[in-house]
């Protein structure tokens, strides 16, 4: 991500189609990190909720074995 942000800033300086400012690059990186953390939090909450509502798997019994109670 750092390489992409600074490549865009350098491209702006070379083509003179924008102002190359270090502050713009830093704010862009912070924005990316903020949105990524929001996205990761939403996915994390979704996964936790899904695990709570997921039914436990049924245990399979072997067809040849029977269980007897020893009462």
URSULRA-V603238 format. One record per residue. N is the residue number from 1. PHI is phi in whole degrees, -180 to 180 (NA if undefined). PSI is psi as a letter, one per 30 degrees, with the letter a starting at -180 (999 if undefined). Layout:
BEGIN
N/PHI/PSI
N/PHI/PSI
END
This chain:
BEGIN
1/NA/e
2/-61/e
3/-63/e
4/-63/e
5/-63/e
6/-73/f
7/-65/e
8/-66/e
9/-64/e
10/-67/e
11/-61/e
12/-64/e
13/-70/e
14/-69/e
15/-85/f
16/54/h
17/-106/g
18/-176/l
19/-93/k
20/-84/j
21/-128/k
22/-64/e
23/-63/e
24/-62/e
25/-65/e
26/-66/e
27/-65/e
28/-63/e
29/-66/e
30/-64/e
31/-64/e
32/-61/e
33/-63/e
34/-64/e
35/-67/e
36/-65/e
37/-66/e
38/-63/e
39/-61/e
40/-64/e
41/-66/e
42/-63/e
43/-64/e
44/-62/e
45/-63/e
46/-60/e
47/-66/e
48/-66/e
49/-63/e
50/-64/e
51/-69/f
52/-71/e
53/-94/f
54/-77/k
55/-74/k
56/-68/k
57/-67/k
58/-77/k
59/-80/k
60/-91/k
61/-102/k
62/-70/k
63/-69/f
64/-87/f
65/-107/k
66/-119/l
67/-108/k
68/-119/k
69/-86/k
70/-105/h
71/-85/999
END
